[in-house]
């Protein structure tokens, strides 16, 4: 069966439809209304080989916060839903990705125990996109995807480069964690459940 999902979320602040295919080729159609986030999600999908379709309308006249967080919620839910049809997967993933002077590393456990460790310090700047929203996005992904997610950026001078390295590393780590594990005879846990 194909590990894919479709999530629709409508609130007073956002209206989002997100479709995810884990065993894709990195094909994307993304329109969040936030061009920088669109670019980061394109990189995430390309490096994770995920097919991702996203249409989002949000109260961007207020700011980007609600839209970014709600897209994170939907992406987390999409991973959780897609993994339901893929019971034998590797579970753990890790990637360390450089982007010029910056480097980021992401470690993930698809454990059904949501937790975010986020050790990133951004410098001032970063264009029109608020760098604080990166943490909000990944917190929402972790919580709603049932992921233990560690994101670290030990060094870097350019905020854009740091954020880009994070999204690329996250795509690669999640690709690794969601790969089928044919040697498993059941759930990837000695407990028998995640």
Secondary structure as GFF3:
##gff-version 3
##sequence-region A 1 194
A	DSSP	beta_strand	4	10	.	.	.	ID=ss1
A	DSSP	beta_strand	14	21	.	.	.	ID=ss2
A	DSSP	beta_strand	28	31	.	.	.	ID=ss3
A	DSSP	alpha_helix	35	48	.	.	.	ID=ss4
A	DSSP	beta_strand	51	58	.	.	.	ID=ss5
A	DSSP	alpha_helix	65	83	.	.	.	ID=ss6
A	DSSP	beta_strand	92	99	.	.	.	ID=ss7
A	DSSP	beta_strand	102	109	.	.	.	ID=ss8
A	DSSP	beta_strand	115	119	.	.	.	ID=ss9
A	DSSP	alpha_helix	132	145	.	.	.	ID=ss10
A	DSSP	beta_strand	148	155	.	.	.	ID=ss11
A	DSSP	alpha_helix	159	178	.	.	.	ID=ss12
###
